[in-house]
Amino acid sequence: MGKPDIIYEDNDIIVCYKPAGIATQTRRIGQQDMESFIRNYRAAKNEPPYVGIVHRLDQPVEGVMVFAKNQKAAASLSRQIKEHTTEKYYRAASRGQGVSGADKEEDNKEDNHDLAWHTLTDYISFDKRTNTSKITSEKDRQAKKAVLQYRIISNECNKTEFDIKLLTGRHHQIRLQLANIGYPLIGDTKYGKTVSNNSGTGSKSGRTGFGVREQLALCSYKIVFDHPATGERMTFELPYRKYERN
Protein backbone atom coordinates (compact mmCIF):
# COMPACT_ATOMS: atom_id res chain seq x y z
CA MET A 1 0.00 0.00 0.00
CA GLY A 2 1.38 3.39 -0.99
CA LYS A 3 1.07 6.65 0.89
CA PRO A 4 -1.27 9.58 0.19
CA ASP A 5 0.40 12.59 -1.37
CA ILE A 6 -0.49 16.27 -1.73
CA ILE A 7 -0.38 17.33 -5.39
CA TYR A 8 -1.68 20.90 -5.10
CA GLU A 9 -3.00 23.19 -2.38
CA ASP A 10 -4.30 26.74 -2.00
CA ASN A 11 -6.71 28.53 0.34
CA ASP A 12 -9.74 26.66 -0.97
CA ILE A 13 -8.80 23.19 -2.20
CA ILE A 14 -6.40 20.32 -1.69
CA VAL A 15 -5.71 17.93 -4.57
CA CYS A 16 -4.32 14.55 -3.48
CA TYR A 17 -3.17 11.20 -4.75
CA LYS A 18 -5.11 8.38 -3.07
CA PRO A 19 -3.32 5.03 -3.10
CA ALA A 20 -5.17 1.78 -3.63
CA GLY A 21 -6.20 0.19 -0.33
CA ILE A 22 -7.01 3.42 1.50
CA ALA A 23 -10.65 4.43 1.94
CA THR A 24 -11.88 7.91 1.12
CA GLN A 25 -13.73 8.00 4.44
CA THR A 26 -14.32 5.36 7.10
CA ARG A 27 -15.78 4.97 10.58
CA ARG A 28 -13.59 1.98 11.40
CA ILE A 29 -11.31 2.77 14.32
CA GLY A 30 -7.63 2.50 13.43
CA GLN A 31 -8.17 2.30 9.67
CA GLN A 32 -6.43 4.99 7.64
CA ASP A 33 -8.53 7.07 5.28
CA MET A 34 -8.08 10.19 3.18
CA GLU A 35 -10.29 12.31 5.40
CA SER A 36 -8.09 11.63 8.45
CA PHE A 37 -4.93 12.14 6.40
CA ILE A 38 -6.02 15.64 5.36
CA ARG A 39 -7.36 16.55 8.83
CA ASN A 40 -4.03 15.61 10.39
CA TYR A 41 -2.11 17.41 7.63
CA ARG A 42 -4.06 20.63 8.25
CA ALA A 43 -3.88 20.31 12.04
CA ALA A 44 -0.09 20.00 11.82
CA LYS A 45 -0.06 23.42 10.12
CA ASN A 46 -2.39 24.89 12.77
CA GLU A 47 -5.19 25.21 10.23
CA PRO A 48 -8.88 24.42 10.83
CA PRO A 49 -9.19 20.66 10.25
CA TYR A 50 -12.23 21.01 7.99
CA VAL A 51 -12.34 18.54 5.09
CA GLY A 52 -15.05 18.83 2.45
CA ILE A 53 -15.55 15.46 0.73
CA VAL A 54 -17.20 16.19 -2.62
CA HIS A 55 -16.54 12.88 -4.41
CA ARG A 56 -15.16 9.44 -3.59
CA LEU A 57 -12.97 6.67 -4.92
CA ASP A 58 -13.59 3.07 -3.88
CA GLN A 59 -11.01 1.73 -1.46
CA PRO A 60 -9.23 -0.55 -4.02
CA VAL A 61 -9.05 2.26 -6.60
CA GLU A 62 -6.08 4.60 -6.78
CA GLY A 63 -6.09 8.08 -8.22
CA VAL A 64 -6.36 11.84 -8.02
CA MET A 65 -8.98 13.49 -5.79
CA VAL A 66 -9.97 17.03 -4.83
CA PHE A 67 -11.09 18.08 -1.35
CA ALA A 68 -12.49 21.40 -0.18
CA LYS A 69 -10.89 23.40 2.64
CA ASN A 70 -14.03 25.40 3.46
CA GLN A 71 -17.79 25.09 3.10
CA LYS A 72 -18.07 27.59 0.26
CA ALA A 73 -15.57 25.66 -1.83
CA ALA A 74 -17.32 22.39 -0.97
CA ALA A 75 -20.67 23.77 -2.15
CA SER A 76 -19.17 24.94 -5.45
CA LEU A 77 -17.43 21.64 -6.19
CA SER A 78 -20.48 19.60 -5.18
CA ARG A 79 -22.65 21.68 -7.49
CA GLN A 80 -20.25 21.13 -10.39
CA ILE A 81 -20.30 17.38 -9.83
CA LYS A 82 -24.10 17.33 -9.62
CA GLU A 83 -24.38 19.37 -12.82
CA HIS A 84 -21.78 17.16 -14.60
CA THR A 85 -19.45 20.05 -15.42
CA THR A 86 -16.45 18.27 -13.94
CA GLU A 87 -14.50 15.71 -15.98
CA LYS A 88 -13.15 12.43 -14.58
CA TYR A 89 -10.87 10.11 -16.53
CA TYR A 90 -9.72 6.59 -15.63
CA ARG A 91 -7.31 3.94 -16.85
CA ALA A 92 -8.37 0.31 -16.58
CA ALA A 93 -6.99 -3.06 -17.64
CA SER A 94 -8.67 -6.40 -18.34
CA ARG A 95 -7.78 -9.86 -19.56
CA GLY A 96 -11.27 -10.33 -20.96
CA GLN A 97 -11.94 -11.02 -24.63
CA GLY A 98 -15.13 -9.01 -25.08
CA VAL A 99 -18.53 -10.36 -26.02
CA SER A 100 -19.32 -8.59 -29.29
CA GLY A 101 -18.07 -9.06 -32.84
CA ALA A 102 -17.28 -5.36 -32.98
CA ASP A 103 -14.85 -5.67 -30.09
CA LYS A 104 -13.05 -8.56 -31.76
CA GLU A 105 -12.77 -6.66 -35.03
CA GLU A 106 -11.29 -3.70 -33.19
CA ASP A 107 -8.74 -5.95 -31.51
CA ASN A 108 -7.50 -7.12 -34.92
CA LYS A 109 -6.50 -3.67 -36.10
CA GLU A 110 -2.85 -3.46 -37.12
CA ASP A 111 -1.89 -1.01 -34.38
CA ASN A 112 -3.98 -2.80 -31.73
CA HIS A 113 -5.56 0.53 -30.77
CA ASP A 114 -9.11 1.79 -31.08
CA LEU A 115 -8.95 5.50 -30.41
CA ALA A 116 -12.62 6.12 -31.18
CA TRP A 117 -14.79 6.75 -28.14
CA HIS A 118 -17.64 4.31 -27.47
CA THR A 119 -20.54 4.90 -25.07
CA LEU A 120 -21.94 2.41 -22.57
CA THR A 121 -25.37 3.16 -21.12
CA ASP A 122 -26.91 0.87 -18.51
CA TYR A 123 -29.24 0.98 -15.54
CA ILE A 124 -27.61 -0.03 -12.26
CA SER A 125 -29.27 -1.14 -9.04
CA PHE A 126 -27.34 -1.04 -5.75
CA ASP A 127 -27.73 -3.68 -3.04
CA LYS A 128 -26.64 -2.11 0.26
CA ARG A 129 -26.77 -5.45 2.05
CA THR A 130 -24.06 -7.02 -0.13
CA ASN A 131 -22.35 -3.76 -1.16
CA THR A 132 -22.64 -4.79 -4.80
CA SER A 133 -24.46 -3.48 -7.84
CA LYS A 134 -26.07 -5.18 -10.79
CA ILE A 135 -27.20 -4.14 -14.25
CA THR A 136 -30.94 -4.22 -14.55
CA SER A 137 -33.51 -2.39 -16.71
CA GLU A 138 -34.94 1.08 -17.00
CA LYS A 139 -38.19 -0.31 -15.59
CA ASP A 140 -36.49 -1.06 -12.27
CA ARG A 141 -37.54 1.78 -9.96
CA GLN A 142 -34.41 1.31 -7.83
CA ALA A 143 -32.06 1.55 -10.81
CA LYS A 144 -30.11 4.65 -11.83
CA LYS A 145 -28.83 5.48 -15.30
CA ALA A 146 -25.09 4.88 -15.71
CA VAL A 147 -23.14 6.30 -18.64
CA LEU A 148 -19.45 6.18 -19.52
CA GLN A 149 -17.30 6.52 -22.61
CA TYR A 150 -14.32 4.27 -23.31
CA ARG A 151 -11.66 3.67 -25.90
CA ILE A 152 -9.12 0.87 -26.25
CA ILE A 153 -5.58 2.22 -26.01
CA SER A 154 -3.71 -1.10 -25.97
CA ASN A 155 -4.47 -4.73 -26.72
CA GLU A 156 -1.51 -7.04 -26.39
CA CYS A 157 -0.21 -9.97 -24.32
CA ASN A 158 -3.77 -11.11 -23.54
CA LYS A 159 -4.49 -7.76 -21.88
CA THR A 160 -6.69 -4.85 -22.94
CA GLU A 161 -6.17 -1.35 -21.55
CA PHE A 162 -8.87 1.30 -21.59
CA ASP A 163 -9.11 5.06 -21.37
CA ILE A 164 -12.44 5.92 -19.71
CA LYS A 165 -14.42 9.12 -19.29
CA LEU A 166 -16.94 8.73 -16.49
CA LEU A 167 -20.16 10.64 -17.16
CA THR A 168 -22.13 9.45 -14.11
CA GLY A 169 -20.85 8.32 -10.74
CA ARG A 170 -22.74 5.15 -9.87
CA HIS A 171 -21.63 2.52 -7.36
CA HIS A 172 -18.89 0.30 -8.88
CA GLN A 173 -19.98 1.61 -12.29
CA ILE A 174 -16.80 1.13 -14.33
CA ARG A 175 -16.10 -2.31 -12.93
CA LEU A 176 -19.65 -3.49 -13.54
CA GLN A 177 -20.15 -2.02 -17.00
CA LEU A 178 -16.85 -3.30 -18.40
CA ALA A 179 -17.43 -6.76 -16.91
CA ASN A 180 -20.86 -6.77 -18.53
CA ILE A 181 -19.33 -6.45 -22.02
CA GLY A 182 -16.76 -9.17 -21.35
CA TYR A 183 -13.90 -7.14 -19.86
CA PRO A 184 -13.73 -7.81 -16.08
CA LEU A 185 -10.92 -5.75 -14.59
CA ILE A 186 -7.71 -7.35 -13.42
CA GLY A 187 -7.88 -7.78 -9.65
CA ASP A 188 -11.68 -7.47 -9.44
CA THR A 189 -13.00 -10.15 -7.08
CA LYS A 190 -16.55 -8.75 -7.05
CA TYR A 191 -17.36 -8.59 -10.75
CA GLY A 192 -14.56 -10.65 -12.27
CA LYS A 193 -14.95 -14.05 -13.83
CA THR A 194 -12.67 -17.01 -14.48
CA VAL A 195 -10.20 -16.09 -17.22
CA SER A 196 -6.78 -17.32 -18.32
CA ASN A 197 -3.80 -15.37 -17.04
CA ASN A 198 -0.50 -14.98 -18.84
CA SER A 199 0.95 -18.06 -17.19
CA GLY A 200 -1.69 -20.15 -18.96
CA THR A 201 -3.45 -21.24 -15.77
CA GLY A 202 -7.07 -20.42 -15.12
CA SER A 203 -7.73 -18.08 -12.20
CA LYS A 204 -10.25 -15.78 -10.68
CA SER A 205 -9.74 -12.28 -12.05
CA GLY A 206 -8.48 -11.12 -8.65
CA ARG A 207 -5.79 -13.82 -8.18
CA THR A 208 -2.49 -14.57 -9.84
CA GLY A 209 -1.37 -18.08 -10.73
CA PHE A 210 0.49 -18.12 -7.40
CA GLY A 211 -2.61 -17.31 -5.30
CA VAL A 212 -1.52 -13.72 -4.58
CA ARG A 213 -4.26 -11.11 -4.65
CA GLU A 214 -3.77 -8.58 -7.45
CA GLN A 215 -4.40 -4.87 -7.13
CA LEU A 216 -7.53 -3.72 -8.92
CA ALA A 217 -6.38 -2.35 -12.29
CA LEU A 218 -8.35 0.90 -12.11
CA CYS A 219 -6.89 4.37 -11.66
CA SER A 220 -8.56 7.79 -11.67
CA TYR A 221 -5.73 9.52 -13.51
CA LYS A 222 -7.25 12.92 -14.38
CA ILE A 223 -9.80 15.33 -12.95
CA VAL A 224 -10.95 18.65 -14.43
CA PHE A 225 -13.05 21.27 -12.63
CA ASP A 226 -13.55 25.01 -12.15
CA HIS A 227 -11.74 26.50 -9.18
CA PRO A 228 -14.43 27.31 -6.59
CA ALA A 229 -13.07 30.82 -5.90
CA THR A 230 -11.50 32.02 -9.16
CA GLY A 231 -13.53 30.06 -11.71
CA GLU A 232 -10.31 29.01 -13.48
CA ARG A 233 -10.58 25.69 -15.30
CA MET A 234 -8.08 23.38 -13.60
CA THR A 235 -6.71 20.02 -14.72
CA PHE A 236 -4.74 17.59 -12.57
CA GLU A 237 -3.31 14.46 -14.15
CA LEU A 238 -1.18 11.63 -12.82
CA PRO A 239 1.76 10.34 -14.89
CA TYR A 240 0.65 7.52 -17.18
CA ARG A 241 1.88 4.05 -16.40
CA LYS A 242 0.91 0.78 -17.99
CA TYR A 243 -0.38 -2.13 -15.91
CA GLU A 244 2.51 -4.57 -15.97
CA ARG A 245 1.01 -7.06 -13.54
CA ASN A 246 0.94 -10.73 -14.52
Secondary structure by P-SEA (a helix, b strand, c coil): cbbbbbccccccbbbbbbcccccccccccccccaaaaaaaaaaaacccccccccccccccccbbbbbbccaaaaaaaaaaaaaccbbbbbbbbbccccccaaaaaaaacccccccbbbbbbbbbbbcccccbbbbbccccccbbbbbbbbbbccccccbbbbbbbbcccccaaaaaaaaaacccccccccccccccccccccccccccccccccccccccccccccccccccbbbbbccccccccc
